[in-house]
Amino acid sequence: MKYVFAPKSFSSYEQLVKTTGHELLHGTFFASGYDAIDLATGSWNMAAKINSHHAIIGEWENQFIKMKGWQNLNLNTTELPNTLENLRQYNHRFDSMYNGMMKIMKNFLK
C-alpha cells in the first residue's frame, strides 16, 4: 500500500501526526477486511460525503486531538455529519462492522 500526503499534511508536526494516524487507520481497516462503504442512506444533508472508514476515523481524530491536548491548534479533521449511533441506525452493514472497527480505532489511542 502506498500513502500519498497532501501538502497541508506538513503544515505542522501535529497535523502530520494526525494525518499519518488517519491514513494508517484506512490501511488497517482494509487489511482487516473492512471496506469503505458509502453511508449515504439517511435523510440528512451530508450523508453522501461520509463512508464507514471516515465515520470511525473522524471519531478517532476527535479523541486523539483531545488526548494530546491539541484542541486549540485548529487541525484539519474529518467532519462528521451525524453521530456514530445515527450512522449505525441508517446503515445496517455499517452497524455489523462497527464493533470490529471501533476495536481497531481504540488501539490507535494507546
FENNORKA-V790845 format. One record per residue. PHI is phi as a letter, one per 30 degrees, with the letter a starting at -180 (999 if undefined). BURIAL is # if it has 16 or more other ideal C-beta (glycine too) atoms within 10 Angstrom, else .. D_FIRST is the distance of its C-alpha to the first C-alpha in Angstrom with 2 decimals. Layout:
BEGIN
PHI_BURIAL_D_FIRST + PHI_BURIAL_D_FIRST
END
This chain:
BEGIN
999_._0.00 + c_._3.78 + c_._6.67 + b_._10.00 + c_._13.17 + d_._16.50 + e_._19.47 + d_._21.10 + d_#_18.48 + c_._20.33 + d_._23.75 + a_._24.34 + e_._23.10 + d_._23.30 + d_#_21.36 + d_._18.48 + d_._18.58 + d_#_18.77 + d_#_15.96 + d_._13.61 + e_#_14.78 + e_#_14.36 + d_#_10.65 + d_._10.17 + d_#_12.42 + e_#_10.45 + d_._7.51 + d_#_10.53 + d_#_12.37 + d_._10.07 + d_._9.82 + c_._13.57 + i_._14.33 + c_#_15.21 + d_._14.62 + d_._15.42 + c_._18.99 + d_._21.43 + c_#_24.25 + d_._26.73 + c_._29.48 + b_#_31.83 + c_._34.69 + c_._33.50 + e_._32.48 + c_._28.88 + e_#_27.63 + d_._25.88 + c_._23.73 + b_#_22.07 + b_#_19.67 + e_#_19.33 + d_#_16.33 + d_#_18.23 + d_#_21.42 + d_#_20.28 + d_#_18.31 + e_#_21.48 + d_#_23.56 + d_#_21.39 + e_#_21.70 + d_._25.45 + d_._25.92 + d_#_23.82 + d_#_25.77 + d_._28.98 + d_._28.24 + d_._27.63 + i_._30.73 + c_#_28.97 + e_._30.66 + c_._32.68 + c_._29.93 + h_._29.18 + d_#_25.39 + d_._23.47 + b_._22.60 + d_#_21.64 + d_._24.98 + c_#_25.94 + d_#_28.60 + a_#_30.06 + d_._29.98 + e_#_27.60 + d_._30.72 + d_._31.58 + d_#_28.10 + d_#_28.46 + d_._31.90 + d_#_30.91 + b_#_28.04 + d_._28.64 + d_._25.21 + d_#_23.77 + e_._26.66 + d_._25.74 + c_#_22.16 + e_#_23.49 + d_._24.54 + d_._21.36 + d_#_19.26 + d_._21.97 + d_._21.94 + d_#_18.28 + e_#_19.17 + d_._22.24 + d_._20.47 + d_#_18.81 + c_._22.44 + d_._23.67
END
